[in-house]
Structure formats: C-alpha cells, structure tokens
Amino acid sequence: MNAVVNIEDFKKRQRKRYLKTHNAQIERFISRFISKHAQSSIDDFVNQYQYVQRNNHQDSWDYLELRDLILESLEKTLGSVLASELEKQSWYDERWLSWERLLEHCLTAFVEQNTQQEMLEK
C-alpha cells in the first residue's frame, strides 16, 4: 500500500499495451472498412477543395484545412456505420482507442487506398 500510482502513467501504459496487442487487428479492420464503405477518392476531395478556394479568390490552399475537411466528411458519412461495426469487434475498447484516433486511422487508410489504386492504374 506504500506505492502511489500516477493515473496518467497507468493510462499511458495501458494504452500502449492495448495498441501493441491489437494494432494489426485495428489496421486490418480499418483498411477493410474504408475499402468497403468509402466511395469517393482523395482526388475528389482535393479537386472540390481547390475549386472552392479558387471561387473564394484564395491564392493558396491549406493542407491542414483540407485534412480536417476530409476527417469531418469521413465522420459525417461513415461515422455511424463505423461505430456500429466497431461494437461487434471483440478487441475494440474505447477506453484505449479514442474516436479521434480511429478517424485518423480511417484517413490514413483512405489515402493509402487511393495511392495504391493510382499505382495499379499506371
């Protein structure tokens, strides 16, 4: 009883342990989910974003703004389906894998999927 546990250190260790154990399952799940449910391409987002920027007389465009718009779009269009499918996964634990981190994984898979498709087309 003499040991005092720092709750933040404990959570950090648990999160690392969880991700180390389940990272492959998470990546596989997200990759399959995006390939099944994401109907548009990264080029569609980029072209639409540039079109809007030009119409608003913007001289340049911001990668971070584009990235945030894609994340927002993924959440709006696929969020409820993603949440319901995650609930069915025995490995999913929302204490250690935040919604924001899941969306980041989705964005990465979305970009990778589009990159792979482009490479195959060439």
N, C-alpha and C positions, 0 to 999 in steps of 0.2 A: 504494500500500500504506500510505500515511500515514493514510488515513481509517479510523476505527473506527466500526463500525455498531452502534448500540444495537438489540439483537434485539427488544425490546418495541416500539420505534418502527417497526421494519420490519414486524412482525406487524400493528400497528395500521394502517399504510398499506396493506398487502396486503389486509386485511380490508375496509377502506373501498373499495378499488378493486374487489374482488370483489363487494361488495354493490351498488356503483354500477352495475356491469356487468350483474349478474344479478337485481337486485331485482324487476323486473317478472315475470321467469320464476318466481321463488320465490313471489311473491304469487299469480300465476295458478294455479300448481301446488297450493299450499296451499288456495286457495279451492275449486278443483275437487275436491280430495281430501276436504275437510270436507263439501262438499255431497253427495258420493257415499257417504261412509262414516259420518258422524255421524248416528245415528238418533234421538237424543233432542234436547230443546230446552233452552235455558238456563233456562226456566221450570221444567222438570222438576227440574233441579239445585237451584234456589232453593227450590222447594216442599219437596223432600225435606230439604234442609238446615234449613229453618225448622221442619219437623216434628220432626226430631231435636233441635234446640235447645229447642223447647217441651217435649218429653218429658224432657229432661235439666234442666228447670226453669231454663233460661238466660233472663235478662231481655232480652238483646240478642244480635245475631249480628255476626260479624266478616267484613267483605268480603274481607280478605286470606286468611282461613281458607277461605272459600268458593272463592276464586280458586285456591288451592293444591289444594283437593279436586277442582276441575274439571280442572286440569292433570294431576293424578295419574290421574284417571279416563281422560282422553284418552290418556295414555301407556299405561295398562294395556290399554285396549280397542283402541286403534288403533296403538300403537307398532310392533309387528312388521310390520304392513301398510305403515305409513308408511316404515319402514326399507327394506323390500324394494322399494317403488316408487321411493324416492329413489335406490337403487343403479342403477336403469335410466336415470336422468336424466344426460345428458352434462354439464350445467352444475353438478351437485352436487359440492361439495368440502368434506368435513367439517373440513378444517383451518381454513376461514374461516367456516363456518356451523355453530355448535355445536348439539347436540341440544336444549339448553335454549332456545336462540333459536328453533329450529324449533317447539318446543312452544308458545312464546309466540305465534308466527305462527298456529299452529293455534287457540289460544284466541281470538285476535283475530278470525280468520275465523269461528269458531263463533259468537261474539257478534254479529258483523256479519250473518251469515246469518240468525240468529234475529230480529234487528232488522228486516231487510229483509222477512222473511216476515210479521212483525207489521204492518208498514206496508202491505203488499199486502192483508192481510186486512181492514183498516179502510176 
